[in-house]
Amino acid sequence: MITLESLTKRYGDHLAVDGLTLDVPEGEVAVLIGPSGCGKTTTLRMINRLIEPTSGRILIGGVDASTLKVEELRRGIGYVIQSVGLFPHLTVAENIATVPKMLGWKNDRTAARATELLDLVGLDPTQYAGKYPRQLSGGEAQRVGVARALAADPPVLLMDEPFGAVDPLNRDRLQGEFARIQRELRKTVIFVTHDVDEAIRLADRIALMRDGKLQQYDVPEALLDHPGNKFVHDFVGADAALKRLGRVRVDSVMRHTVPVTASSDAAAVELATCSPERFVYLTDERGVLAGWIDCRVLERGTPPTDAATRVDWREAAVMPDTSLKEALSRMLALGYRLVAVVDAEGVLLGDVSLADVERTMESGDAHLATPVAAESAEEV
Amino acid sequence: MALSSAVVALVGWSLLPFVEFRPNRIVDGVQMRVWAAAGPWTWVLLATLLAGLASAFAPAAWRGRGVLGSAVASFVALLFALGFAATRLTPPGDSPVRVSIGAGAWIVSVGVAALWFQGSQSSGSSTWNWVAGTVGAAAVVAGFAFGGLAHLSLIIEYQTQKDTFWWLTYRHVLLTLGGTAIAAVIGVPLGIAAARTRFVRYTAIPAVSVIQTVPSLALFGLLMVPLAALGLPSIGTLPTLIALTLYALLPIVRNTFLGVTGVDAAVVDAGRGMGMSGAELLLRVELPLGLPLLLEGLRAALVLTVGIAAVMAIGGAQDLGTLVFTGFGEQATDLVLLGAIPMVVLSIFADQGMRALERGIVSPGIREKRSPS
């Protein structure tokens, strides 16, 4: 779908991009990664001609990009940047409508599209359509940024460190949502990042660059298992097994039945003490995770009335599409060998334990549990 | 702040003459204190000013409304005190007697105006400000109808100069709006061009800045030579309009430039990346986002030209400045005031009008929330 042929960008004596040749198949996510100054952003910006190449060709769907009118080319390519760049004087709906408006869509079609896209990126249209960018959080703004890029349904999406400026919790969620949207829409995406874990989680193929040159271009598993040179090996990290956890989704290993109670704390303590796990989750009447009771706390002399740990599920739990790597770091952050799994509304679905993570790593075929495999499991 | 304004007004009330009485227009006047001229209104005015003083010490929740309320009451009392004095000192019938506003009454009015401003800023309620404005306007009408304000020399002067006054006011508005409009037509594109190309940025902005540093009378003098050489009138409307346009250019060019270049680089990058042409980017992104600064430039230009148009009367422009300079020549204070007061009113109108326009057309997404000062 996108082919780069000997693409080169020269600034004076400096070669920012040096003879890059790359082929991105239709419907795949190609992640450009490398240390800063490696030419990944320059490459991305040459594809929509925000930077003109010094030499080489870019073919999009077989058409040479340099033969198109530059505005026409860009209107057919979604563009998402780290700083989002929403138009502050326009509402969320008007921001999303930017490209459809330039393409001369009818108003009702544009409005329907904005509603559809807000739903897609997980923002309630009735609540968000009329808001102005300054009323949005960083994560919400970037969701709108993605919706705006998708507005005219372009086949190609360019994303320049889109989740680089949001906090880790939101980044995890945005990555999960992006993976979900991509499974649904199957765009051809070129995604720039400097975060190896993000690349491993989202990429169909990773292009690792250094000093303007391509070091290796392959599927993530191959990059992890067979690094082509020492630079690739050092960049992806020594422990490939640990990195591979980034490609395994929580729902492929999670435990679906867990001890749980929604009743009063005293009864919960009773149950917790009796249960073999000596650990019980607390939920509210809708099943939303509210906390847990760990019997080891009782053994240390804490009175039963104080035994419950109250938590906010947004911070203390993971979602089914979270990567195991993220789940592991959440366990470390919370100081537990377990982490709860909840749905988007916070309803408790199950949990993942450190033992599950270890088993996945040791099995050595963790990379088989790709998001595609996990998706079919989800639908059962 | 409110405290010092109230003190200023009380000083004016107690230490300075309230009105000046002259048997006719030519002879020297007699200065009269407020208690000798304004009868019972003397003590009403004192009471309202003391209320303003007390309001300055009121609890914060009540201070704004207290200051605003006492300012409005003081304004009403001041008008009626002046009207009372003028009526009492002027014999009935067609009389050569002149009663004019004295230094004390001016100081009181300055203090009251300051109180009003501070009260309206800190009352934090547009409803209260509306009520205050309406009461003030009603008091002016009532002061003329029942309060004897029509006997003040300023008003008598107005009655005799009425037609000239309105004609000159009209001319003043026309010159000001005309100069600013021409400057906007030239300056906005120039500001955009300066944002786009280095050459324009390094020539146009220094050029309009230099013009601003030339004193207005000097500019008028400098314009005479080329205009005369071209066979065009070198005094009167044409050079005035040219001078006003030149002066209005700087705030307009500079603010357009700043407005367009001040747009967040990420926003411009996103716009270009989505396929906006240069013109689309300008019209849909850069100008709407630069609009608050652009309007601020227009507002500054309007207020500036209201003042400079008056000075231009020396060079033969027919506007409110004409009344002021004629008044100076004849040593007729009332005539000077007849030109000066409407100029102040025009400035306030220009200022408030542009602010209202800004509230009307700037997107709520970028409008600044009004912060109480």
Interface residues (C-beta under 8 A of the other chain):
Chain A: N48 L50 V70 E71 E72 L73 R74 R75 Y79 I81 S83 V84 G85 L86 F87 P88 H89 L90 T91 T98 V99 M102 Y132 P133 R134 G145 R148 A149 L158
Chain B: D264 A266 V267 V268 D269 A270 G271 R272 G273 M274 G275 M276 S277 E280 R284 V285 P288 L289 V362 S363 P364 G365 I366
